[in-house]
Amino acid sequence: MLRRDLRRVEIRLLLLALVVAVMAVTTVGFFSARIEGAMRLQATALFGADLVVRSTRPLPARYRQAARAVGLRVVSTVSFPSMARAGDSAQLVRLKAVEPGYPLRGRLETSARLGQPGAPTSALPAAGEAWVEARGLQRLGIAPGDRLQLGHQRFRVTRVLTFEAAAGGSLFQMAPRVLIARDSLEATGLLRPASRASFELLLAGAERALAVYRKQMARRLRPWERLQGIEGGRPEITSALERATRFMRLATLLTIVLAGAAIALAVHAFNRRERRAVAVRRALGATRGWLWRFYLRRLAALLSVGVALGALAGYLAQFALAGLLGDWIGVPLPPAGPGPLWSGFVTALLSLAGFAAPPLHRLIGTPPLRILREPIDAAPGAVQILPAALAMVAAIGAFLWWQAGEARLAGLLLGAVILAGVVLWGLAWGLSSALRGVLPGRAGGWRMGLANIARYRRRSALLMAAFGLAIFTLVLLGGVRDDLIGAWRASVPADAPNHFLIGIQPGELDALRAFLDQRGLRSYHLYPMARARLIARNGRPIGPDDYPGERAKRLVSREFFLSAATRLPAANELLAGVWGTRAGGLSLEQGLAETLGLTLGDRLGFDLAGRRLSLPVTSLRKVHWDSMQPNFFVMLPPEALRGLDKTYITSVHVAAGDGGFTAALTRNFPGITDLDVRALLAQVRRIIEQASAAVEFVFAFSLLAGVVVLLAAVQTQRSERRRESALWKTLGATRRMLRAAVASEFLVLGAIAGALGGGLALLSGWLLATRVFDLAYLPSPWPWLAGVVGGAALLGAIGWWMLRGVVAVAPMRLLRAAQG
Amino acid sequence: MTDYRIRARELGKQVAIRGGGLELLRGVDLAVAAGEAVAIVGASGSGKSTLLGLLAGLDHASHGSVELLGERLEALDEDRRARLRAGRVGFVFQSFQLLDGLSALENVMAPLALLPRGDARAAEARARSTRALRAVGLGERLAHFPSQLSGGEQQRVALARAFVIRPMVLFADEPTGNLDRNTGEQVIGRLFQLQREQGATLVLVTHDERLARRCDARYRLDEGVLSRC
């Protein structure tokens, strides 16, 4: 039966829609699972312990004592970015000072020479020795045996560090690592109050001991301290990866919606051909139950084949996706588990249940006599369509609900699709009705085609709505994709500052200004920075427990840098209040103010390393965080920071020709960290290109689903059009005329559908870009024009291809039909 | 000299089936003069509709030749045969074959849309079609769709569609086959009335002997062989 079913075009389209939906879900599912697996593996490898206490300030000795008391092994580390020098070369490194016994879990691997494979070791650098990553040695132009300057201290490089458990840091760890003994750190003089150091206490031991320690520490931890286990130790994924994943989910959801529409249309076409057979079967005594079993068996067979083919295609496709994005992660991707297969099966089941069952119910439930008397090609009325439409909405809703964690995206998407469907149907119906009065039924294929749009209102409206929905989805997704990629690219402008100078001491300011002036660098601003924690609002203490949201809790519990400036920084816009010293108050970043529920006029209390400061909020700012300029949540009048312990930060754009900048800077100012972000920018650009390619790849699924919708929509009318074509031929229409009629009808329908779908997509795109992806959205006429031209071209081609056989139908068919 | 609208000589039709060929028509000779009404009778499966299709140029013959309105059909490709029919040949089918999405008036206007531009301006086409529908008694049903009409009404719309072009030849394939006796009588009465008024040549395929007797000449088709009754 399945083999016979598959000879029918509408069944093949139904199967294709199922395969596309399952493929989209499983590809993204397999890929995400592998990425998550890789991140877990990486977390374990990076952790080097069972539990870590992490802090931005030195950890009290009692934490170590408490751990030893419950039988845990303990080792501490300190790490921070710093400049390393060798001769005239300088390089930003991640310096890590470790105690004997490090790491507690995982291992270190080293080699004696550059280019040699690493071997595990239980040793550590001795006093005055440094182990350096190969890329650090290469950039500094040195090898094992050479000397390395770290702050005030010279070290001898004795090993090449090839692998380090507990390397820590983000996925995009850029700076090469340098490992030294904890005892050697003091002599470098690098550990300053603003060194951005991370103090860690690594712990390992029995599960029960760990649980006891966790419980004890839960009460003791101060706001700047965190306790991390493996489960919480997954590295932060970057906003680029996060956005790419969200886009993939969005594309998957839209692919499923489109595939569902294609399934509904294919089943509609199936129904039209099957009604006579159902009538005969019912007349011969088939019960509803029998018919349900009969058709459900056929659907189950299709479901099995669809899931199997879709999952196989998805499994193969995710290799391509992993190839594009896998090397972001830095560790080999683990093999995919069977989880996404289940997602694929549920997707297919829900799609069939929502989109195919209602039309099937209608097919089976109609009395046989009525079917015999009803015109076989009669289109269903609005009342008949309503339950099916509701079932479809329920199916989409169920699926989106199932994809937990994206409630707002799901809601927006569902709303947009339903609204688009209703609006498109209404507009299409109105337009085809309006054309009825305008277009004359005159000779000539092109005119016949145009007249057909008005003559067959219901058919034209269905095609326009289906085409419009497909184009809406594709233009919307394409627009979001372009904006996403554009925003990524815009985040790394070519003339952005490429060096950040941090940790500048107040005593170094004049000398640094002279140094920068000498090198022709003038457009920079030196911002003071002081660490502070928000502790009170309008005289009442506030803490993490006052806020339900995670972000708010984090903002209140962590320390952030306060800064000061007389003028509003370039990458800031004043949104409310008055800026400047005249106001005598502080300026808040808008997002921070919204998250913490702070408003103009609130008096905020800060703790700056023991000193209290209380000021009213006198302005709110919008900050462009991706401007590559130093930016701050809270800014004060300069006099407010007077007498406080602070350092300075600035960013400069160093021309490509000034290769000696870093070396000269570190020679003159050994304590200043020069964060050369050129390599970071290049890395980010490379990631953006990879993410763009991945986004394009997933977008292709939606495109494929869109094409299946168009094919299915045309297929629903195929038999009706065959009969009409035969009739027109008996009346004297030539094949050329009929071809011209089909071409003009589909070109015009495509253009109208493109205009309607594209217009709606622009509206929804604005919503998605601003509400979901947090992107600046500039409406452009190009996606709309692309919808019009693309719609006309795509539908012209599909109509032509699908209906080429219809035009060739022999007029004798009418006489044979009469005999039949 | 007699003016023949249709001439068939030694006409034969074979179709390939599994295990050999099937001969549907053999050596059919037929000549139908202008304004003549000819009936072709025969049992189901005798090849009546096949013969009608060949005479109207809807299909091509395996042997022999057909001349329709002075043109040899075997020399024409499908499109040129269609052009020959446009505006000159009308059809009435057993199952009406109306276009479901079009109203009665639009169905009748359909063949006029195929005429060369200028011959049937939209307003004129509308007026002609309205007259044609009034002539079959459906002047009040212009805007109705096929699904809103009874079988007899649908067949009368089909008659109006056939006669709106003032056809030189009308092919009717079992025109009363799907109608009850009374309705059939009414439809066939209209058909002969319009045929006589317009002087159209009629080829009527039927298995109804009574209906056939109303024609000027009767032929019987038996296992693919045509003979005059």
Boltz contact constraints between the chains, C-beta under 6 A:
constraints:
  - contact:
      token1: [A, 375]
      token2: [B, 100]
      max_distance: 6.0
  - contact:
      token1: [A, 375]
      token2: [B, 147]
      max_distance: 6.0
  - contact:
      token1: [A, 377]
      token2: [B, 100]
      max_distance: 6.0
  - contact:
      token1: [A, 378]
      token2: [B, 147]
      max_distance: 6.0
  - contact:
      token1: [A, 440]
      token2: [B, 122]
      max_distance: 6.0
  - contact:
      token1: [A, 441]
      token2: [B, 109]
      max_distance: 6.0
  - contact:
      token1: [A, 441]
      token2: [B, 113]
      max_distance: 6.0
  - contact:
      token1: [A, 443]
      token2: [B, 113]
      max_distance: 6.0
  - contact:
      token1: [A, 443]
      token2: [B, 115]
      max_distance: 6.0
  - contact:
      token1: [A, 443]
      token2: [B, 117]
      max_distance: 6.0
  - contact:
      token1: [A, 455]
      token2: [B, 102]
      max_distance: 6.0
  - contact:
      token1: [A, 456]
      token2: [B, 101]
      max_distance: 6.0
  - contact:
      token1: [A, 724]
      token2: [B, 99]
      max_distance: 6.0
  - contact:
      token1: [A, 727]
      token2: [B, 97]
      max_distance: 6.0
  - contact:
      token1: [A, 729]
      token2: [B, 82]
      max_distance: 6.0
  - contact:
      token1: [A, 730]
      token2: [B, 91]
      max_distance: 6.0
  - contact:
      token1: [A, 731]
      token2: [B, 111]
      max_distance: 6.0
  - contact:
      token1: [A, 731]
      token2: [B, 114]
      max_distance: 6.0
  - contact:
      token1: [A, 732]
      token2: [B, 82]
      max_distance: 6.0
  - contact:
      token1: [A, 732]
      token2: [B, 85]
      max_distance: 6.0
  - contact:
      token1: [A, 732]
      token2: [B, 86]
      max_distance: 6.0
  - contact:
      token1: [A, 732]
      token2: [B, 114]
      max_distance: 6.0
  - contact:
      token1: [A, 733]
      token2: [B, 114]
      max_distance: 6.0
  - contact:
      token1: [A, 734]
      token2: [B, 79]
      max_distance: 6.0
  - contact:
      token1: [A, 734]
      token2: [B, 82]
      max_distance: 6.0
  - contact:
      token1: [A, 735]
      token2: [B, 79]
      max_distance: 6.0
  - contact:
      token1: [A, 811]
      token2: [B, 58]
      max_distance: 6.0
  - contact:
      token1: [A, 812]
      token2: [B, 53]
      max_distance: 6.0
  - contact:
      token1: [A, 812]
      token2: [B, 58]
      max_distance: 6.0
  - contact:
      token1: [A, 812]
      token2: [B, 59]
      max_distance: 6.0
  - contact:
      token1: [A, 814]
      token2: [B, 97]
      max_distance: 6.0
  - contact:
      token1: [A, 815]
      token2: [B, 49]
      max_distance: 6.0
  - contact:
      token1: [A, 815]
      token2: [B, 53]
      max_distance: 6.0
  - contact:
      token1: [A, 815]
      token2: [B, 173]
      max_distance: 6.0
  - contact:
      token1: [A, 818]
      token2: [B, 93]
      max_distance: 6.0
  - contact:
      token1: [A, 818]
      token2: [B, 94]
      max_distance: 6.0
  - contact:
      token1: [A, 818]
      token2: [B, 95]
      max_distance: 6.0
  - contact:
      token1: [A, 818]
      token2: [B, 173]
      max_distance: 6.0
  - contact:
      token1: [A, 819]
      token2: [B, 49]
      max_distance: 6.0
